[in-house]
Amino acid sequence: MYTITVSGAAEAVSPVQSWGVLAGSNYLYKDGDPMLKVLFADDEPIMLEGLRFLVDWEALNYEVCGEALDGEDALELIGSTRPDLVITDVRMPVIDGLELIRRTSESDFQPKFIIFSGYADFEYAKRALKYGVSNYLTKPLDETELTEALQTVTEQIFKERKASSRRDALSALMQEDMVSRLLMRENTEEEREKGLKTLGISPASRLCCVLVQGAAPDSLHMREQVAAMSGKEPLRSITVYPFTAGSGKHGYLLVSPQEGPALDRALLTRWMEEMRPLYSTPVFFSASLQHQGPETLNTAYHEALAAELCRPDGPGGGVAGFFEKQDKTQMAMLPAELRRSLLQSVTEGKVDHLTDQLGEVFKIFSAEVASSSWIDAFLANVKAELLREITARGGDYAQWVQKWFPSRHTASCLPLLERQIEEELCEAAEWFAAAADGRAEDQIVAAAIEYVRGHYQEKLKLQDIAKHLHVNSAYLGQRFKKYYGSSFNDYLHEFRIEEAKKLLRRTDMGISDIASRVGYSDADVFAAKFKALNGVTPSVYKKS
């Protein structure tokens, strides 16, 4: 009497994409994925031959990757071929089937197992259960029995793969976010310490940041490829951590231990050459200098950003850029060109162009070739220039000053400062766009009227609307009277009374309730305004 037992845990692999139906089963398997691998182990050659021909392995989505005549050979083959499933006799010389499972369970690779066994008693069952056995089949086997056993273990493999791929995807996203936050200094001290410990970055670690301009490949697939690359010399001891760096850009943090290779240009060039074939479209790499220790992470990130400015002109734009110390000379260009064009983009209302220009400015800032105080002063000067233009075009100087100063962030945290400046200048550009070509007056008044219609039930003043629209209240009052033909207060009363007339006609609400509903806290004032505009009191109007 023989027994088949199923045991073990499948190794995690990539997620399922397109599916086919497993022969004789309701479970789905990936039609285009590499077939599952099965390994045979038995000390009788006739048994090995019988296994090969008992079922249609290809139809069951398996390919035979090896055969062993004893447990010792089987253990070696498991390490070299890494099968998804091992089918083994329990009685073999040197290492028997149960011992083979036990040793494999202690390794970093654990395939599923189907075991042929002559032990059908309770004691054997207990030993088998110790290793996670989940099924028993008696021998002599026929095609149906083996097929059913294979379907059971295959279903387990695919389910475990799918669950593992979800865990891997979540883990990869969490690690990418961790690396990004470390590089950009967007974490608390506790998060920082935890992240450094997780990534194994010590004060002796050598670091280099590489940014990639272009579409990012699938994260899990890229991780598998990068891991395989790390087995090659001289990249063997380098750890590579992917991270995201905004739209159309991602990157890698390269970490080398103290005794590992230097992250110099020669090694980085070799690494980029290995990486480039993994992309389906051309990409541009930009790399920082080598640094040491976690305190230099932000510097490495900023240098990689600055290295993008070295991108050559012409078709393809080059293939890689490396940060150079002499990039400091780029700071001299900033006041002369980018400052002028930056102000021009804001005052001409070119929001899209402005975003690109701000990116160029902060790339230069990120190269750490200017002090934080210089950067803060430069941006304050730009805002001062804009305030003069806003005032000249009727804007409320005090409102914009209150909005811009003091700055919420400083150059000590450039990523946050960049986002703040982009929000502020884009808002200003939109304001200037509304003021262009003489259209500001109509648009400002239209915006004021729209605000009244949405807030007439509240206690409303011209100053409230002017503050909302970032304009001077006196200027708004003048524009309103010119556009509408009457003062703001006259328009507000007329609008409220028209809304009150609707309520008088359509509801049974009392006069005081209607007065309150349309924004009057005093019913007598409401009645007086109503009679002044309509010639009758609200109560007479309601009865008419």
Secondary structure as UniProt FT lines:
FT   STRAND          2..8
FT   STRAND          19..21
FT   TURN            23..24
FT   STRAND          28..30
FT   TURN            31..32
FT   STRAND          36..41
FT   HELIX           45..54
FT   TURN            57..61
FT   STRAND          62..68
FT   HELIX           71..81
FT   STRAND          85..89
FT   HELIX           97..105
FT   STRAND          112..117
FT   HELIX           122..130
FT   TURN            131..132
FT   STRAND          136..139
FT   HELIX           143..184
FT   HELIX           189..199
FT   TURN            203..204
FT   STRAND          206..213
FT   HELIX           219..229
FT   TURN            230..231
FT   TURN            233..234
FT   TURN            236..237
FT   STRAND          239..244
FT   TURN            247..248
FT   STRAND          249..256
FT   TURN            258..259
FT   HELIX           265..275
FT   HELIX           276..278
FT   STRAND          284..287
FT   STRAND          291..292
FT   HELIX           294..296
FT   HELIX           297..307
FT   HELIX           308..310
FT   HELIX           315..317
FT   STRAND          320..322
FT   HELIX           325..332
FT   HELIX           334..338
FT   HELIX           339..347
FT   TURN            348..349
FT   HELIX           351..366
FT   TURN            367..368
FT   HELIX           372..392
FT   TURN            393..394
FT   HELIX           397..404
FT   HELIX           411..413
FT   HELIX           414..435
FT   HELIX           436..438
FT   HELIX           440..455
FT   TURN            456..457
FT   HELIX           462..469
FT   HELIX           473..484
FT   HELIX           488..506
FT   HELIX           511..517
FT   TURN            518..519
FT   HELIX           523..534
FT   HELIX           538..543
//
